[in-house]
């Protein structure tokens, strides 16, 4: 990876819920970056864990400035 590169990160995963609920029981969050997340504000909420009964795919896209880091 080149130093100071701008990189587009796409994350997707599937989550299973036994039942659908209009109440938010748990939030689905994601993060990508060069530093380890330390606070709740570092994460983006991308959905609710019980939006559907069964499997649902969640996706998160962000641009990361790699700076001088060699890991994301």
PDB file of N, CA, C and O in Angstrom:
ATOM      1  N   UNK A   1       0.845  -1.160   0.000  1.00  0.00           N
ATOM      2  CA  UNK A   1       0.000   0.000   0.000  1.00  0.00           C
ATOM      3  C   UNK A   1       0.901   1.237   0.000  1.00  0.00           C
ATOM      4  O   UNK A   1       1.884   1.298   0.739  1.00  0.00           O
ATOM      5  N   UNK A   2       0.559   2.216  -0.830  1.00  0.00           N
ATOM      6  CA  UNK A   2       1.324   3.452  -0.902  1.00  0.00           C
ATOM      7  C   UNK A   2       1.040   4.330   0.312  1.00  0.00           C
ATOM      8  O   UNK A   2      -0.080   4.344   0.823  1.00  0.00           O
ATOM      9  N   UNK A   3       2.029   5.044   0.761  1.00  0.00           N
ATOM     10  CA  UNK A   3       1.861   6.006   1.857  1.00  0.00           C
ATOM     11  C   UNK A   3       0.922   7.119   1.395  1.00  0.00           C
ATOM     12  O   UNK A   3       0.954   7.535   0.237  1.00  0.00           O
ATOM     13  N   UNK A   4       0.086   7.594   2.319  1.00  0.00           N
ATOM     14  CA  UNK A   4      -0.887   8.665   2.067  1.00  0.00           C
ATOM     15  C   UNK A   4      -1.949   8.289   1.040  1.00  0.00           C
ATOM     16  O   UNK A   4      -2.564   9.171   0.441  1.00  0.00           O
ATOM     17  N   UNK A   5      -2.171   7.011   0.829  1.00  0.00           N
ATOM     18  CA  UNK A   5      -3.179   6.556  -0.128  1.00  0.00           C
ATOM     19  C   UNK A   5      -4.590   6.754   0.444  1.00  0.00           C
ATOM     20  O   UNK A   5      -4.811   6.581   1.643  1.00  0.00           O
ATOM     21  N   UNK A   6      -5.520   7.112  -0.408  1.00  0.00           N
ATOM     22  CA  UNK A   6      -6.935   7.154  -0.035  1.00  0.00           C
ATOM     23  C   UNK A   6      -7.541   5.835  -0.516  1.00  0.00           C
ATOM     24  O   UNK A   6      -7.458   5.500  -1.697  1.00  0.00           O
ATOM     25  N   UNK A   7      -8.148   5.094   0.406  1.00  0.00           N
ATOM     26  CA  UNK A   7      -8.642   3.758   0.091  1.00  0.00           C
ATOM     27  C   UNK A   7     -10.123   3.672   0.407  1.00  0.00           C
ATOM     28  O   UNK A   7     -10.570   4.114   1.465  1.00  0.00           O
ATOM     29  N   UNK A   8     -10.879   3.100  -0.518  1.00  0.00           N
ATOM     30  CA  UNK A   8     -12.304   2.863  -0.293  1.00  0.00           C
ATOM     31  C   UNK A   8     -12.457   1.477   0.336  1.00  0.00           C
ATOM     32  O   UNK A   8     -11.986   0.481  -0.212  1.00  0.00           O
ATOM     33  N   UNK A   9     -13.115   1.427   1.483  1.00  0.00           N
ATOM     34  CA  UNK A   9     -13.319   0.179   2.205  1.00  0.00           C
ATOM     35  C   UNK A   9     -14.790  -0.213   2.097  1.00  0.00           C
ATOM     36  O   UNK A   9     -15.674   0.587   2.403  1.00  0.00           O
ATOM     37  N   UNK A  10     -15.046  -1.434   1.665  1.00  0.00           N
ATOM     38  CA  UNK A  10     -16.396  -2.001   1.621  1.00  0.00           C
ATOM     39  C   UNK A  10     -16.442  -3.206   2.544  1.00  0.00           C
ATOM     40  O   UNK A  10     -15.679  -4.156   2.372  1.00  0.00           O
ATOM     41  N   UNK A  11     -17.336  -3.167   3.525  1.00  0.00           N
ATOM     42  CA  UNK A  11     -17.510  -4.279   4.456  1.00  0.00           C
ATOM     43  C   UNK A  11     -18.953  -4.757   4.330  1.00  0.00           C
ATOM     44  O   UNK A  11     -19.876  -3.943   4.309  1.00  0.00           O
ATOM     45  N   UNK A  12     -19.148  -6.052   4.246  1.00  0.00           N
ATOM     46  CA  UNK A  12     -20.513  -6.590   4.277  1.00  0.00           C
ATOM     47  C   UNK A  12     -20.499  -7.911   5.042  1.00  0.00           C
ATOM     48  O   UNK A  12     -19.525  -8.663   5.018  1.00  0.00           O
ATOM     49  N   UNK A  13     -21.610  -8.162   5.716  1.00  0.00           N
ATOM     50  CA  UNK A  13     -21.746  -9.393   6.488  1.00  0.00           C
ATOM     51  C   UNK A  13     -23.219  -9.686   6.675  1.00  0.00           C
ATOM     52  O   UNK A  13     -24.056  -8.791   6.550  1.00  0.00           O
ATOM     53  N   UNK A  14     -23.540 -10.929   6.973  1.00  0.00           N
ATOM     54  CA  UNK A  14     -24.913 -11.354   7.208  1.00  0.00           C
ATOM     55  C   UNK A  14     -25.125 -11.585   8.694  1.00  0.00           C
ATOM     56  O   UNK A  14     -24.237 -12.061   9.401  1.00  0.00           O
ATOM     57  N   UNK A  15     -26.329 -11.235   9.157  1.00  0.00           N
ATOM     58  CA  UNK A  15     -26.677 -11.413  10.562  1.00  0.00           C
ATOM     59  C   UNK A  15     -28.048 -12.080  10.634  1.00  0.00           C
ATOM     60  O   UNK A  15     -28.960 -11.724   9.887  1.00  0.00           O
ATOM     61  N   UNK A  16     -28.186 -13.042  11.533  1.00  0.00           N
ATOM     62  CA  UNK A  16     -29.440 -13.778  11.694  1.00  0.00           C
ATOM     63  C   UNK A  16     -30.195 -13.279  12.920  1.00  0.00           C
ATOM     64  O   UNK A  16     -29.606 -13.064  13.979  1.00  0.00           O
ATOM     65  N   UNK A  17     -31.517 -13.095  12.763  1.00  0.00           N
ATOM     66  CA  UNK A  17     -32.395 -12.747  13.876  1.00  0.00           C
ATOM     67  C   UNK A  17     -33.582 -13.702  13.850  1.00  0.00           C
ATOM     68  O   UNK A  17     -34.168 -13.941  12.794  1.00  0.00           O
ATOM     69  N   UNK A  18     -33.931 -14.236  14.989  1.00  0.00           N
ATOM     70  CA  UNK A  18     -35.052 -15.183  15.034  1.00  0.00           C
ATOM     71  C   UNK A  18     -36.383 -14.533  14.729  1.00  0.00           C
ATOM     72  O   UNK A  18     -37.279 -15.177  14.183  1.00  0.00           O
ATOM     73  N   UNK A  19     -36.524 -13.251  15.079  1.00  0.00           N
ATOM     74  CA  UNK A  19     -37.798 -12.583  14.820  1.00  0.00           C
ATOM     75  C   UNK A  19     -37.589 -11.119  14.477  1.00  0.00           C
ATOM     76  O   UNK A  19     -36.594 -10.505  14.862  1.00  0.00           O
ATOM     77  N   UNK A  20     -38.553 -10.576  13.741  1.00  0.00           N
ATOM     78  CA  UNK A  20     -38.552  -9.163  13.407  1.00  0.00           C
ATOM     79  C   UNK A  20     -39.167  -8.381  14.559  1.00  0.00           C
ATOM     80  O   UNK A  20     -40.078  -8.865  15.231  1.00  0.00           O
ATOM     81  N   UNK A  21     -38.665  -7.170  14.783  1.00  0.00           N
ATOM     82  CA  UNK A  21     -39.228  -6.313  15.817  1.00  0.00           C
ATOM     83  C   UNK A  21     -39.076  -4.861  15.394  1.00  0.00           C
ATOM     84  O   UNK A  21     -38.064  -4.480  14.806  1.00  0.00           O
ATOM     85  N   UNK A  22     -40.072  -4.064  15.693  1.00  0.00           N
ATOM     86  CA  UNK A  22     -39.981  -2.641  15.384  1.00  0.00           C
ATOM     87  C   UNK A  22     -39.187  -1.902  16.452  1.00  0.00           C
ATOM     88  O   UNK A  22     -38.797  -0.753  16.243  1.00  0.00           O
ATOM     89  N   UNK A  23     -38.944  -2.530  17.574  1.00  0.00           N
ATOM     90  CA  UNK A  23     -38.103  -1.962  18.620  1.00  0.00           C
ATOM     91  C   UNK A  23     -36.650  -2.317  18.335  1.00  0.00           C
ATOM     92  O   UNK A  23     -36.348  -3.443  17.940  1.00  0.00           O
ATOM     93  N   UNK A  24     -35.775  -1.382  18.530  1.00  0.00           N
ATOM     94  CA  UNK A  24     -34.348  -1.661  18.341  1.00  0.00           C
ATOM     95  C   UNK A  24     -33.820  -2.375  19.578  1.00  0.00           C
ATOM     96  O   UNK A  24     -33.658  -1.769  20.638  1.00  0.00           O
ATOM     97  N   UNK A  25     -33.556  -3.658  19.433  1.00  0.00           N
ATOM     98  CA  UNK A  25     -33.024  -4.464  20.531  1.00  0.00           C
ATOM     99  C   UNK A  25     -31.501  -4.331  20.584  1.00  0.00           C
ATOM    100  O   UNK A  25     -30.912  -4.266  21.663  1.00  0.00           O
ATOM    101  N   UNK A  26     -30.876  -4.293  19.420  1.00  0.00           N
ATOM    102  CA  UNK A  26     -29.425  -4.131  19.334  1.00  0.00           C
ATOM    103  C   UNK A  26     -29.093  -3.418  18.032  1.00  0.00           C
ATOM    104  O   UNK A  26     -29.699  -3.685  16.995  1.00  0.00           O
ATOM    105  N   UNK A  27     -28.134  -2.514  18.093  1.00  0.00           N
ATOM    106  CA  UNK A  27     -27.689  -1.793  16.899  1.00  0.00           C
ATOM    107  C   UNK A  27     -26.548  -2.553  16.232  1.00  0.00           C
ATOM    108  O   UNK A  27     -25.717  -3.165  16.903  1.00  0.00           O
ATOM    109  N   UNK A  28     -26.522  -2.505  14.910  1.00  0.00           N
ATOM    110  CA  UNK A  28     -25.424  -3.081  14.140  1.00  0.00           C
ATOM    111  C   UNK A  28     -24.473  -1.929  13.819  1.00  0.00           C
ATOM    112  O   UNK A  28     -24.886  -0.920  13.249  1.00  0.00           O
ATOM    113  N   UNK A  29     -23.211  -2.082  14.183  1.00  0.00           N
ATOM    114  CA  UNK A  29     -22.227  -1.015  14.013  1.00  0.00           C
ATOM    115  C   UNK A  29     -21.039  -1.525  13.203  1.00  0.00           C
ATOM    116  O   UNK A  29     -20.756  -2.723  13.171  1.00  0.00           O
ATOM    117  N   UNK A  30     -20.350  -0.587  12.549  1.00  0.00           N
ATOM    118  CA  UNK A  30     -19.163  -0.945  11.768  1.00  0.00           C
ATOM    119  C   UNK A  30     -18.123   0.151  11.903  1.00  0.00           C
ATOM    120  O   UNK A  30     -18.437   1.300  12.212  1.00  0.00           O
ATOM    121  N   UNK A  31     -16.867  -0.235  11.661  1.00  0.00           N
ATOM    122  CA  UNK A  31     -15.759   0.717  11.703  1.00  0.00           C
ATOM    123  C   UNK A  31     -14.648   0.219  10.788  1.00  0.00           C
ATOM    124  O   UNK A  31     -14.396  -0.983  10.703  1.00  0.00           O
ATOM    125  N   UNK A  32     -13.991   1.140  10.110  1.00  0.00           N
ATOM    126  CA  UNK A  32     -12.764   0.848   9.367  1.00  0.00           C
ATOM    127  C   UNK A  32     -11.890   2.081   9.455  1.00  0.00           C
ATOM    128  O   UNK A  32     -12.370   3.196   9.253  1.00  0.00           O
ATOM    129  N   UNK A  33     -10.623   1.900   9.751  1.00  0.00           N
ATOM    130  CA  UNK A  33      -9.714   3.029   9.860  1.00  0.00           C
ATOM    131  C   UNK A  33      -8.319   2.568  10.196  1.00  0.00           C
ATOM    132  O   UNK A  33      -8.052   1.369  10.280  1.00  0.00           O
ATOM    133  N   UNK A  34      -7.414   3.539  10.393  1.00  0.00           N
ATOM    134  CA  UNK A  34      -6.015   3.196  10.676  1.00  0.00           C
ATOM    135  C   UNK A  34      -5.745   3.116  12.172  1.00  0.00           C
ATOM    136  O   UNK A  34      -4.715   2.582  12.585  1.00  0.00           O
ATOM    137  N   UNK A  35      -6.652   3.637  12.986  1.00  0.00           N
ATOM    138  CA  UNK A  35      -6.500   3.547  14.445  1.00  0.00           C
ATOM    139  C   UNK A  35      -7.531   2.586  15.011  1.00  0.00           C
ATOM    140  O   UNK A  35      -8.600   2.403  14.428  1.00  0.00           O
ATOM    141  N   UNK A  36      -7.217   1.977  16.134  1.00  0.00           N
ATOM    142  CA  UNK A  36      -8.191   1.118  16.797  1.00  0.00           C
ATOM    143  C   UNK A  36      -9.312   1.993  17.355  1.00  0.00           C
ATOM    144  O   UNK A  36      -9.034   3.028  17.961  1.00  0.00           O
ATOM    145  N   UNK A  37     -10.572   1.599  17.161  1.00  0.00           N
ATOM    146  CA  UNK A  37     -11.662   2.398  17.722  1.00  0.00           C
ATOM    147  C   UNK A  37     -11.601   2.371  19.248  1.00  0.00           C
ATOM    148  O   UNK A  37     -11.346   1.326  19.846  1.00  0.00           O
ATOM    149  N   UNK A  38     -11.836   3.523  19.873  1.00  0.00           N
ATOM    150  CA  UNK A  38     -11.733   3.612  21.325  1.00  0.00           C
ATOM    151  C   UNK A  38     -13.032   4.010  22.002  1.00  0.00           C
ATOM    152  O   UNK A  38     -13.242   3.691  23.172  1.00  0.00           O
ATOM    153  N   UNK A  39     -13.903   4.699  21.284  1.00  0.00           N
ATOM    154  CA  UNK A  39     -15.156   5.154  21.892  1.00  0.00           C
ATOM    155  C   UNK A  39     -16.326   4.765  21.004  1.00  0.00           C
ATOM    156  O   UNK A  39     -16.150   4.413  19.838  1.00  0.00           O
ATOM    157  N   UNK A  40     -17.493   4.832  21.563  1.00  0.00           N
ATOM    158  CA  UNK A  40     -18.712   4.507  20.822  1.00  0.00           C
ATOM    159  C   UNK A  40     -18.866   5.384  19.580  1.00  0.00           C
ATOM    160  O   UNK A  40     -19.384   4.933  18.559  1.00  0.00           O
ATOM    161  N   UNK A  41     -18.419   6.628  19.669  1.00  0.00           N
ATOM    162  CA  UNK A  41     -18.546   7.567  18.552  1.00  0.00           C
ATOM    163  C   UNK A  41     -17.677   7.186  17.352  1.00  0.00           C
ATOM    164  O   UNK A  41     -17.898   7.687  16.249  1.00  0.00           O
ATOM    165  N   UNK A  42     -16.701   6.312  17.552  1.00  0.00           N
ATOM    166  CA  UNK A  42     -15.844   5.867  16.449  1.00  0.00           C
ATOM    167  C   UNK A  42     -16.607   4.965  15.471  1.00  0.00           C
ATOM    168  O   UNK A  42     -16.199   4.820  14.319  1.00  0.00           O
ATOM    169  N   UNK A  43     -17.698   4.366  15.920  1.00  0.00           N
ATOM    170  CA  UNK A  43     -18.469   3.428  15.102  1.00  0.00           C
ATOM    171  C   UNK A  43     -19.634   4.119  14.409  1.00  0.00           C
ATOM    172  O   UNK A  43     -20.170   5.109  14.907  1.00  0.00           O
ATOM    173  N   UNK A  44     -20.017   3.587  13.256  1.00  0.00           N
ATOM    174  CA  UNK A  44     -21.210   4.045  12.539  1.00  0.00           C
ATOM    175  C   UNK A  44     -22.307   3.015  12.735  1.00  0.00           C
ATOM    176  O   UNK A  44     -22.071   1.820  12.559  1.00  0.00           O
ATOM    177  N   UNK A  45     -23.507   3.462  13.099  1.00  0.00           N
ATOM    178  CA  UNK A  45     -24.659   2.561  13.205  1.00  0.00           C
ATOM    179  C   UNK A  45     -25.185   2.343  11.794  1.00  0.00           C
ATOM    180  O   UNK A  45     -25.515   3.300  11.094  1.00  0.00           O
ATOM    181  N   UNK A  46     -25.262   1.074  11.375  1.00  0.00           N
ATOM    182  CA  UNK A  46     -25.702   0.774  10.011  1.00  0.00           C
ATOM    183  C   UNK A  46     -27.035   0.032   9.965  1.00  0.00           C
ATOM    184  O   UNK A  46     -27.504  -0.327   8.885  1.00  0.00           O
ATOM    185  N   UNK A  47     -27.638  -0.198  11.109  1.00  0.00           N
ATOM    186  CA  UNK A  47     -28.941  -0.862  11.115  1.00  0.00           C
ATOM    187  C   UNK A  47     -29.293  -1.392  12.479  1.00  0.00           C
ATOM    188  O   UNK A  47     -28.589  -1.189  13.468  1.00  0.00           O
ATOM    189  N   UNK A  48     -30.414  -2.081  12.489  1.00  0.00           N
ATOM    190  CA  UNK A  48     -30.939  -2.703  13.702  1.00  0.00           C
ATOM    191  C   UNK A  48     -30.831  -4.221  13.547  1.00  0.00           C
ATOM    192  O   UNK A  48     -31.048  -4.748  12.456  1.00  0.00           O
ATOM    193  N   UNK A  49     -30.503  -4.911  14.610  1.00  0.00           N
ATOM    194  CA  UNK A  49     -30.266  -6.358  14.525  1.00  0.00           C
ATOM    195  C   UNK A  49     -31.520  -7.159  14.224  1.00  0.00           C
ATOM    196  O   UNK A  49     -31.427  -8.308  13.793  1.00  0.00           O
ATOM    197  N   UNK A  50     -32.663  -6.588  14.437  1.00  0.00           N
ATOM    198  CA  UNK A  50     -33.905  -7.346  14.264  1.00  0.00           C
ATOM    199  C   UNK A  50     -34.847  -6.691  13.253  1.00  0.00           C
ATOM    200  O   UNK A  50     -36.058  -6.644  13.467  1.00  0.00           O
ATOM    201  N   UNK A  51     -34.292  -6.190  12.161  1.00  0.00           N
ATOM    202  CA  UNK A  51     -35.100  -5.566  11.116  1.00  0.00           C
ATOM    203  C   UNK A  51     -35.948  -6.589  10.360  1.00  0.00           C
ATOM    204  O   UNK A  51     -37.028  -6.258   9.869  1.00  0.00           O
ATOM    205  N   UNK A  52     -35.469  -7.817  10.266  1.00  0.00           N
ATOM    206  CA  UNK A  52     -36.198  -8.889   9.581  1.00  0.00           C
ATOM    207  C   UNK A  52     -36.045 -10.185  10.381  1.00  0.00           C
ATOM    208  O   UNK A  52     -35.117 -10.326  11.178  1.00  0.00           O
ATOM    209  N   UNK A  53     -36.954 -11.115  10.162  1.00  0.00           N
ATOM    210  CA  UNK A  53     -36.799 -12.460  10.714  1.00  0.00           C
ATOM    211  C   UNK A  53     -35.967 -13.250   9.714  1.00  0.00           C
ATOM    212  O   UNK A  53     -36.306 -13.314   8.532  1.00  0.00           O
ATOM    213  N   UNK A  54     -34.895 -13.843  10.180  1.00  0.00           N
ATOM    214  CA  UNK A  54     -34.015 -14.601   9.298  1.00  0.00           C
ATOM    215  C   UNK A  54     -32.729 -13.836   9.048  1.00  0.00           C
ATOM    216  O   UNK A  54     -32.311 -13.007   9.857  1.00  0.00           O
ATOM    217  N   UNK A  55     -32.108 -14.130   7.910  1.00  0.00           N
ATOM    218  CA  UNK A  55     -30.825 -13.534   7.572  1.00  0.00           C
ATOM    219  C   UNK A  55     -31.007 -12.190   6.877  1.00  0.00           C
ATOM    220  O   UNK A  55     -31.936 -12.016   6.088  1.00  0.00           O
ATOM    221  N   UNK A  56     -30.127 -11.244   7.167  1.00  0.00           N
ATOM    222  CA  UNK A  56     -30.107  -9.964   6.465  1.00  0.00           C
ATOM    223  C   UNK A  56     -28.660  -9.549   6.263  1.00  0.00           C
ATOM    224  O   UNK A  56     -27.826  -9.696   7.156  1.00  0.00           O
ATOM    225  N   UNK A  57     -28.376  -9.028   5.079  1.00  0.00           N
ATOM    226  CA  UNK A  57     -27.029  -8.538   4.770  1.00  0.00           C
ATOM    227  C   UNK A  57     -26.923  -7.064   5.148  1.00  0.00           C
ATOM    228  O   UNK A  57     -27.798  -6.261   4.823  1.00  0.00           O
ATOM    229  N   UNK A  58     -25.847  -6.727   5.834  1.00  0.00           N
ATOM    230  CA  UNK A  58     -25.539  -5.354   6.223  1.00  0.00           C
ATOM    231  C   UNK A  58     -24.261  -4.934   5.513  1.00  0.00           C
ATOM    232  O   UNK A  58     -23.340  -5.736   5.359  1.00  0.00           O
ATOM    233  N   UNK A  59     -24.203  -3.682   5.081  1.00  0.00           N
ATOM    234  CA  UNK A  59     -23.035  -3.185   4.357  1.00  0.00           C
ATOM    235  C   UNK A  59     -22.592  -1.844   4.917  1.00  0.00           C
ATOM    236  O   UNK A  59     -23.398  -1.065   5.426  1.00  0.00           O
ATOM    237  N   UNK A  60     -21.304  -1.596   4.812  1.00  0.00           N
ATOM    238  CA  UNK A  60     -20.711  -0.337   5.273  1.00  0.00           C
ATOM    239  C   UNK A  60     -19.605   0.031   4.298  1.00  0.00           C
ATOM    240  O   UNK A  60     -18.765  -0.804   3.961  1.00  0.00           O
ATOM    241  N   UNK A  61     -19.602   1.268   3.848  1.00  0.00           N
ATOM    242  CA  UNK A  61     -18.577   1.767   2.934  1.00  0.00           C
ATOM    243  C   UNK A  61     -18.022   3.066   3.497  1.00  0.00           C
ATOM    244  O   UNK A  61     -18.772   3.927   3.957  1.00  0.00           O
ATOM    245  N   UNK A  62     -16.708   3.198   3.457  1.00  0.00           N
ATOM    246  CA  UNK A  62     -16.077   4.436   3.916  1.00  0.00           C
ATOM    247  C   UNK A  62     -14.761   4.627   3.174  1.00  0.00           C
ATOM    248  O   UNK A  62     -14.172   3.671   2.669  1.00  0.00           O
ATOM    249  N   UNK A  63     -14.311   5.877   3.115  1.00  0.00           N
ATOM    250  CA  UNK A  63     -12.998   6.194   2.554  1.00  0.00           C
ATOM    251  C   UNK A  63     -12.039   6.405   3.708  1.00  0.00           C
ATOM    252  O   UNK A  63     -12.363   7.092   4.677  1.00  0.00           O
ATOM    253  N   UNK A  64     -10.861   5.817   3.605  1.00  0.00           N
ATOM    254  CA  UNK A  64      -9.853   5.915   4.659  1.00  0.00           C
ATOM    255  C   UNK A  64      -8.591   6.532   4.072  1.00  0.00           C
ATOM    256  O   UNK A  64      -8.107   6.107   3.023  1.00  0.00           O
ATOM    257  N   UNK A  65      -8.069   7.534   4.758  1.00  0.00           N
ATOM    258  CA  UNK A  65      -6.781   8.117   4.402  1.00  0.00           C
ATOM    259  C   UNK A  65      -5.728   7.320   5.161  1.00  0.00           C
ATOM    260  O   UNK A  65      -5.633   7.421   6.384  1.00  0.00           O
ATOM    261  N   UNK A  66      -4.950   6.541   4.453  1.00  0.00           N
ATOM    262  CA  UNK A  66      -4.008   5.625   5.089  1.00  0.00           C
ATOM    263  C   UNK A  66      -2.854   6.348   5.783  1.00  0.00           C
ATOM    264  O   UNK A  66      -2.213   5.769   6.660  1.00  0.00           O
ATOM    265  N   UNK A  67      -2.577   7.590   5.414  1.00  0.00           N
ATOM    266  CA  UNK A  67      -1.480   8.308   6.040  1.00  0.00           C
ATOM    267  C   UNK A  67      -0.181   7.520   5.903  1.00  0.00           C
ATOM    268  O   UNK A  67       0.173   7.083   4.808  1.00  0.00           O
ATOM    269  N   UNK A  68       0.522   7.341   7.006  1.00  0.00           N
ATOM    270  CA  UNK A  68       1.770   6.592   6.974  1.00  0.00           C
ATOM    271  C   UNK A  68       1.600   5.178   7.521  1.00  0.00           C
ATOM    272  O   UNK A  68       2.578   4.458   7.718  1.00  0.00           O
ATOM    273  N   UNK A  69       0.332   4.783   7.766  1.00  0.00           N
ATOM    274  CA  UNK A  69       0.054   3.460   8.302  1.00  0.00           C
ATOM    275  C   UNK A  69       0.173   2.399   7.216  1.00  0.00           C
ATOM    276  O   UNK A  69      -0.098   2.660   6.044  1.00  0.00           O
ATOM    277  N   UNK A  70       0.576   1.214   7.616  1.00  0.00           N
ATOM    278  CA  UNK A  70       0.641   0.094   6.682  1.00  0.00           C
ATOM    279  C   UNK A  70      -0.507  -0.868   6.898  1.00  0.00           C
ATOM    280  O   UNK A  70      -0.609  -1.866   6.185  1.00  0.00           O
ATOM    281  N   UNK A  71      -1.395  -0.593   7.883  1.00  0.00           N
ATOM    282  CA  UNK A  71      -2.534  -1.450   8.181  1.00  0.00           C
ATOM    283  C   UNK A  71      -3.805  -0.622   8.265  1.00  0.00           C
ATOM    284  O   UNK A  71      -3.789   0.531   8.696  1.00  0.00           O
ATOM    285  N   UNK A  72      -4.891  -1.226   7.851  1.00  0.00           N
ATOM    286  CA  UNK A  72      -6.220  -0.624   8.005  1.00  0.00           C
ATOM    287  C   UNK A  72      -7.090  -1.615   8.737  1.00  0.00           C
ATOM    288  O   UNK A  72      -8.262  -1.339   8.989  1.00  0.00           O
TER     289      UNK A  72
END
